[in-house]
Amino acid sequence: MGDDVEIGALALNVAIPPALRWEDERRGERFELQSLTVRLLPDGTLAAKAYGRPVAGGRGAYVSFPVRRSPELDALITSAATGAGRRWAAHRGL
């Protein structure tokens, strides 16, 4: 196995620090965005979605939203991707 293995995307989950969290609305319900899923696409670019829970509480769905652009969130995504790359490179197998 080697370069002939087709890899669609690599993904990682990142907690959004409380100071960087924000709220957004979907179908009349407010959500606090608490985590990011970052994917490394086959072309080498990153794609990210934010996920959150209803502000009102309860057992609401974990819903995805576009990531709000800011220098702080961009830095968080870059740092997470760089750290994940180091971990992947250092893995010891199963």
Secondary structure, DSSP 8 states (H G I E B T S, - for coil): --TTS----EEEEEE--GGG-EEEEETTEEEEEEEEEEEE-TTS-EEEEEEEEETT-SS---EEEE----HHHHHHHHHHHHHHHHHHHT----
